[in-house]
């Protein structure tokens, strides 16, 4: 399980579940732009939850390194995505991996 939260400076934080119903120490993501929303999903079908952060300039995708950290962000900046207020993940085309 992953917990995420938006900080007051527009950054996002995450913490992994500790296995006892709580969460470990939170880590700051260091987003490139102000984080507006975030969600988790297995985007590369490796069994680990990855993070998708919606910022005020687009999306940041962070793949799970499977060691308690996430890879550097792959950014998708697009004027049509500015200031989105939500982001979600699902299998949109029925091929099992989440899109």
N, C-alpha and C positions, 0 to 999 in steps of 0.2 A: 504494500500500500504506500502511496505517496501523498503527502500533504503539501499543498502549495498556498502561498498567500501573497498578496500584493503589498508592497511597502509604501510608506508615505512619500518616498522620493520617486515613485514610479517603477521601482525595480521589483523583481519577483524572488521569492524564497521557497525552498522546498525542504522536506524532511522525509526520510524513509520510515516505515513502520518498524518498531523495535521487536515485534513478535509477542509482546505482552499487552497489547491493546493500547499502546501509546506510540509516541514518535521519538526518533533520535534528535540530535542537534540539527537545527535548521541551517541551511547553507544559502548564500546569496548567489543568484544566477549571473548578475552583471549584464543585464539586457542592454542592447544598443539604443533602445528608445523606451519611452514610458510604457510600461506593461499595463494593459487594460483588462486582460482576461487570460486564463491559462487552463489547459486540460492535459490529461495523460492518456496515452494509447500506444499500443504496440505497432508502430508504423512500419517497421522493417521485418516483422514476423519472426523475431528472435526470442520471444517469450519474456522480454523485459519491457516495462512501460517507458516510453519516451515522452518528452514534454513538447507541447506546442504552446507558444506564448503569442498572444495577439498584442501587438504594440500600436502606438499611434502612427506608425509608418508602415506596417505590414505584419508579416508573421515571422517568428523565429522557431525553427525546428531544432531540438536538441536530442540526439540519440543517446540512449542509456549505455554507458560504458560497462555496466554490470559489475562495478567495483565501488558503488556508492557515489559516483560522479556522472556527469553528463558531458558529452562532447561539445566543442565550441559550436555556436549557433550557425546554422545555415539560414540566411535571411532571404525572404521573399518580399521585397518592397514593391508595392504597386499602389498607384493612386486610388484605385477602386476599393482598397482595403483600409484606407485611413480611418482611424478612430472607430474601429469595430468594437462592439461591446460584449461579444461572446465568441466562443470558439468551441467546436465539438468534433468528435471523431466517431466514425462508424464505417462499416463495410458497405460502401455505396454501390459497388458494381457486382456484389455477390461472389467474389473470388476468395473469400475468407480474410486476407489481410485487411486491416483497417486503412481507410483512405483519409 
